[in-house]
Amino acid sequence: TDAVNKGQLDSGVAAANSYTDSRYNAMADSFESYQGDIEDRLRRQNRRLDRQGAMSSAMLNMSASVAGIASQNRIGAGVGFQNGESALSVGYQRAISPRATVTLGGALSGDDRSVGVGAGFGW
């Protein structure tokens, strides 16, 4: 016959519930692990963005600090900060004529580095 008694039905339902619970818990654990990984990546990316912002600020302050100096060779330094991250920038500028300059500068913050080269002309 195809009939089951209450004990067999309860046993089958309990086994199905147990299987479903174990699969759900495994999936939930996997999702929590994935979520933690994503949160860690975003945290590292946010720190890197803050270091980039600090380097930009340092480069700006380095170049602005030598802008008003009217000599052939100029060396400048600048520091920058953003959301707890800090950076240092150092640069050199040489006037190659009364109307032209060449500039080299770099910045660092943690493991991030940035270098720039520029030229300026006036008439």
N, C-alpha and C positions, 0 to 999 in steps of 0.2 A: 504494500500500500504506500501511498504518497503522504500519509498523515504523519505528523510529528507530535510528540507530547510536549507539555509545557517545559519540562526540564531540558529537552533537546533544543527547543526554541530559545530559551534563556541562554543556554550555552553558546548557541550560534550567534546570538546578538552580542553577547559579551566578547566573543572572539573577534567579531567584526569591529566592535567599538575599540578593543585593544589595538587591533591593527591600524585603524584610522588614527587613534591617538598617537601611536608610535610614529606614523608617517608625518602627521602634523607637527609633532615635536621635533623631528629631524629637520623638517623644512623650516620651522621657526628658528632653530639653532643655526642653520645655514644662513638664513636671512640676517640674523643678528650679527653673525661674523662678517657678512658682506657689508652691512651697515657700518660696523666698526671700521672696516677697511676704508670705506668711502669717507667717513668722518676724519680719519687719520690723513688721507690724501688731501682733503680740503684744508685741514689745519696746516699741513706742510706748504700747500700752495698759498695760503694766506700769509704765512711768514715770508715766503719768497717774494710775494707782491709787496709786502712792507719793506723788505730789503731793497727791492728795485726802487721804490719811492724814496727811501733814504739816500740811495746812490744818486738819484736824479737831483735831489735837494743839495747834496754835497757838491755835485758837478756845477750846479747853478751858482752856489755860493763861492766856489773856487774861481769860476770865470768872472763873476761880478767883482771879486776882491782885487783883481788885477786890471780891471777895465779902465780905471782912471789913472793908472801909472804911465807916465810919458817917458819911458826909457826903452832902449833897444831890446833888452832881455827882461822878462817878467816871470816870476815863479809865484804860484798861488796855491793855497790849500783851503779846503772847505770841509765841513762836517754836516751831516744831515741826519734827521731822525724821523721815524714814522712808526707809530703804534708800538713802541718799545724796541724797535730795530734801529741800529745806527750804522753809519757809513762814513768813510774817509775818502777824500778826493785830493789829488795833487796834479798840478798842471804846469806847463811851460809855454810861454809865448815869446816869439821873436819877431821884431819888426824888421822885415827884409828890405823895406824902403819906407819913406815917409807916408806912403799910401797903401802899404800891404803888410799883412802879418800872417804868420803860420803858428798854429796852436796844436799842442798835444796834451791830452789829459787822460786820467784814469781814476776809477773809483773802485772800492772794494767794501763788501759787507758780508761777513760770514764766508760761505763758499762761493758767493757770487762775485763776479768781476765784470768791469765795463771799461772800455777804452774808446777814446774818440780823437779824431784828427780834424782840424778845420783850417780854413784860410779866409782872410778878410781883405777886402779891397775898398778903397775910398777915392773920391775925386771931388 
